Amino acid sequence: MFAKMREASVIVLSEALCDETVRSIHEYGGRCFFLLARSRKFMTTTPKFAIHAAIDPNQPPLAPWNIAAEDFPHDGSTQDKWKFLLRYAVLAPSSHNTQPWLFHIRTNEVELYADRTRACRVADPDDRELIISCGCALFHLRSAMAHFGYLGKVEVLPDSDDSDLLARVAMGVEEERSREESILFYAITKRRTNRQPFRSDPVSPALLNHLQVAASDESAWFQVIADEKKRYDLADLIAEGDRRQWSNKRFRLELAAWVHPNRSAARDGIPGYAQGIDDLMSCAGPLVVRTFNMGEGQAAKDHELATGSPV
């Protein structure tokens, strides 16, 4: 099964509808994609593929987050287990909430693909943030597998001839889960993207050290900026980046395509309430973003956020 997992319901397309094109469907107040690329490649192994698209207006916005862990199909087929695990994977954060991932379910493994139809060509020309977003989905998948007792085997960039294939994950053997793995797992459905100012409460050095170790374990780094001058220098750079981006009309058009009114049926992108905007004002959001250079205002907001945060 070639699945475009989104925060919504499933549409199954017959083989007759599959071709090697990418069709974008734009609706007022919402946006969804039908990705029909690669279909012939995968038709050799499965007669149908499912697309999870953000087009179900009857689904509550937070419905995808309401997953009952006890519903895991322990006695189900391997494919049923993969489908359940991927419900956690697709809750990962992504740039502009673009959800730029595709999962191809095979018998005992899942392949993670970059969905470049959701790339932000202006803000992210090298797909750096897109790949990081897919890495977040992969980590969610690994965390869910560990919680349910599966020692997953992950192969990163397994095919040098296919740059879209980012990882291949095998189910692996069953094992006992650790306490830390369970803590990570239960944090998945509690995670939210919060763009509002943080409280001024100090963060303990022990927690910061723990975060640095966690990043190192994943071959990444977590830099703590304690020096006050460096914090302000960094905030200045962030503010200057805001000004330059917003001065680019192409950037504003791209961002506006992912900004949605609060009442939109879209289950991707950035709704107004994520920015603290009420229902009425959110309806004007896409138009305002497209039309006006709000770089100075965004720069001031982000500068204050960076300098006012405890870390």
C-alpha positions in Angstrom: 0.0 0.0 0.0 1.3 3.4 -1.0 -0.2 5.7 1.6 -0.3 9.5 1.8 -0.9 9.7 5.5 -2.5 13.0 6.5 -4.6 14.1 9.4 -7.9 13.0 7.9 -9.8 10.1 6.3 -8.8 7.6 3.6 -9.7 7.7 -0.1 -8.9 4.6 -2.1 -8.3 5.1 -5.8 -8.7 2.4 -8.3 -5.9 1.5 -10.7 -7.8 3.1 -13.6 -7.4 6.5 -12.0 -3.6 6.2 -11.4 -1.2 8.0 -13.7 2.2 9.6 -13.2 1.0 13.2 -12.6 0.7 15.4 -9.6 -2.7 17.1 -9.3 -3.2 19.9 -6.9 -6.8 20.8 -5.8 -7.2 24.2 -4.4 -10.4 25.1 -2.6 -11.4 28.4 -1.1 -10.4 28.2 2.6 -8.5 25.0 2.2 -6.0 23.1 0.3 -5.5 19.5 -0.5 -3.3 17.4 -2.8 -3.8 14.3 -4.8 -0.4 12.8 -5.4 -0.6 10.2 -8.2 3.1 10.1 -8.9 5.0 6.8 -8.7 1.8 4.9 -9.1 2.9 2.7 -11.9 6.0 1.8 -10.0 4.0 0.5 -7.1 1.1 -1.0 -9.2 3.3 -4.1 -9.6 2.9 -5.0 -6.0 -0.5 -3.7 -5.1 -3.8 -3.1 -7.1 -4.7 0.0 -5.1 -3.1 2.7 -3.0 -4.7 5.0 -0.5 -4.3 8.7 -0.2 -4.9 10.3 3.2 -5.9 13.9 2.2 -7.0 16.9 4.2 -10.5 17.1 2.8 -12.9 15.8 5.4 -14.9 18.7 6.8 -16.7 16.4 9.3 -13.7 15.4 11.2 -12.9 17.5 14.3 -9.5 19.3 14.0 -7.9 17.3 16.9 -9.5 13.9 16.0 -6.2 12.5 14.6 -4.6 13.1 18.0 -7.2 11.0 19.8 -5.6 7.6 19.5 -6.2 4.9 22.1 -3.0 2.9 22.6 -5.0 -0.1 23.9 -6.5 -0.4 20.4 -3.2 -1.6 18.9 -3.9 -4.8 16.9 -1.6 -7.2 18.7 -3.2 -10.1 17.0 -3.8 -8.4 13.7 -1.8 -8.6 10.5 1.5 -6.9 10.0 -0.2 -4.4 7.7 -2.8 -3.6 10.3 0.0 -3.0 12.8 1.8 -0.7 10.4 -1.3 1.3 9.7 -1.8 1.8 13.5 1.8 2.8 14.1 1.7 5.3 11.2 -1.1 7.2 13.0 1.5 8.3 15.5 4.1 9.0 12.8 2.0 11.5 11.0 1.5 13.6 14.2 5.1 14.8 13.8 5.8 18.5 13.5 6.7 19.9 10.1 7.6 23.3 8.6 4.3 25.2 8.0 2.6 22.0 9.0 3.0 20.8 5.4 3.2 17.1 6.4 5.7 16.4 3.6 5.9 12.6 3.9 4.7 9.5 2.2 4.7 5.9 3.6 4.8 2.8 1.4 3.6 -0.2 3.4 5.2 -3.4 2.4 4.8 -6.8 4.2 7.3 -6.5 7.0 8.6 -3.0 6.3 7.6 0.6 5.7 9.4 3.0 3.3 9.4 6.7 4.1 9.4 9.0 1.1 9.8 12.8 0.8 6.7 14.3 -0.7 8.2 17.1 -2.6 4.9 18.3 -3.9 4.6 19.9 -0.5 8.0 21.6 -0.6 8.3 25.3 0.1 10.5 26.3 -2.8 11.1 29.8 -1.6 11.5 29.4 2.1 13.2 26.0 1.9 14.9 25.8 -1.5 17.2 22.9 -0.6 14.4 20.9 1.1 16.4 21.0 4.3 13.4 21.7 6.5 11.3 19.2 4.5 13.9 16.4 5.3 14.0 17.4 8.9 10.2 17.2 9.1 10.3 13.7 7.6 13.0 12.8 10.2 10.5 13.8 12.9 7.9 11.5 11.4 10.5 8.7 11.4 11.3 9.3 15.0 7.6 9.2 16.0 7.3 5.9 14.2 10.4 4.5 16.0 9.0 5.7 19.3 5.6 4.0 18.7 7.3 0.8 17.6 9.4 0.7 20.7 6.4 1.3 23.0 4.5 -1.6 21.5 7.6 -3.8 21.9 9.2 -3.9 18.5 12.9 -3.4 17.9 12.7 -1.6 14.6 15.6 -1.8 12.2 16.0 1.5 10.3 18.0 1.9 7.1 18.5 5.6 6.2 18.9 6.6 2.5 18.8 2.9 1.4 18.7 3.6 -2.4 21.2 6.0 -3.9 19.2 6.1 -7.2 16.1 7.4 -5.4 16.6 10.6 -3.5 13.0 10.6 -2.4 13.4 7.4 -0.5 14.6 8.6 2.9 14.3 5.5 5.1 13.3 1.9 5.2 12.0 0.5 8.5 11.6 -3.2 9.4 9.3 -4.4 12.1 12.0 -6.3 13.9 11.8 -8.7 16.8 9.7 -8.0 20.0 11.4 -6.7 23.1 10.6 -5.2 26.4 10.1 -1.4 26.3 12.0 0.9 28.6 10.4 3.6 30.9 12.0 6.4 28.8 10.5 4.9 25.6 7.1 4.9 27.1 7.5 8.5 28.2 8.4 9.5 24.7 5.5 7.6 23.2 2.9 9.2 25.4 4.3 12.6 24.7 3.5 12.2 21.0 -0.3 12.9 21.3 0.4 15.7 23.8 2.8 17.6 21.6 1.5 20.9 20.2 3.2 23.7 18.3 3.0 26.8 20.4 4.0 30.1 18.8 3.2 32.2 21.9 5.7 33.7 24.4 7.1 31.3 27.0 6.9 31.8 30.7 10.0 33.3 32.4 10.4 30.4 34.8 14.1 29.2 34.6 14.9 25.8 33.1 16.9 23.6 35.3 20.5 22.8 34.2 19.7 19.1 34.6 16.9 19.3 32.1 19.1 21.2 29.6 21.8 18.6 30.0 19.3 15.8 29.4 18.2 17.5 26.2 21.8 17.8 25.0 22.4 14.1 25.7 19.2 13.2 23.8 20.2 15.2 20.8 23.7 13.7 20.8 22.1 10.2 20.9 20.5 11.0 17.6 23.7 12.4 16.1 22.4 16.0 16.5 23.4 18.9 18.8 21.5 21.1 21.2 23.1 24.4 21.8 22.3 26.4 24.9 22.9 30.2 24.6 23.5 31.5 28.1 25.5 34.6 27.4 23.2 37.6 27.3 25.1 39.4 24.5 25.0 36.3 22.3 21.3 35.9 22.9 20.7 39.4 21.6 23.0 38.9 18.7 21.1 35.7 17.8 17.8 37.6 18.2 19.1 40.3 15.8 19.9 37.7 13.2 16.4 36.2 13.6 14.8 39.6 13.2 16.9 40.4 10.1 15.9 37.0 8.6 12.2 37.9 9.1 12.6 41.3 7.3 14.4 39.7 4.3 11.9 36.9 4.0 8.8 39.1 4.2 10.2 41.6 1.7 10.1 38.8 -0.9 6.6 38.7 -2.4 7.2 35.1 -3.5 7.8 34.1 0.1 4.5 35.8 1.1 2.5 34.1 -1.6 4.0 30.7 -0.6 3.2 31.3 3.0 -0.3 32.5 2.3 -1.0 29.1 0.6 -0.5 27.4 3.9 -2.4 29.9 6.1 -6.0 28.8 6.7 -9.1 30.4 8.4 -10.0 28.7 11.7 -13.1 27.2 10.1 -11.2 25.7 7.2 -11.6 21.9 6.6 -7.9 21.7 5.9 -5.9 19.5 8.2 -2.6 20.8 7.1 -1.1 24.3 7.1 -1.4 27.0 9.8 -4.8 27.8 11.1 -5.4 31.2 12.6 -5.8 29.9 16.1 -2.2 28.6 16.0 -1.2 32.3 15.8 -3.7 33.4 18.5 -6.0 34.9 15.9 -9.8 34.8 16.3 -12.3 33.3 13.8 -13.3 36.5 12.1 -9.7 37.8 11.7 -8.4 34.4 10.5 -10.7 34.6 7.4 -8.6 37.5 6.2 -5.3 35.8 7.1 -4.3 34.5 3.6 -5.2 37.8 1.9 -3.2 39.8 4.5 -0.2 37.6 4.2 -0.2 37.7 0.4 -0.6 41.5 0.2 1.3 43.2 3.0 4.9 43.1 4.0 4.7 42.5 7.7 8.4 41.9 8.1 9.0 44.7 10.7 6.1 43.4 12.9 7.2 39.8 12.7 10.8 40.8 13.3 9.8 42.7 16.5 7.7 39.8 17.7 10.4 37.2 17.1 13.1 39.4 18.6 11.0 39.7 21.8 10.3 36.0 21.8 14.0 35.1 21.5 15.2 37.6 24.2 12.3 37.0 26.6 12.5 33.2 26.6 14.3 31.6 29.6 16.5 29.5 27.2 
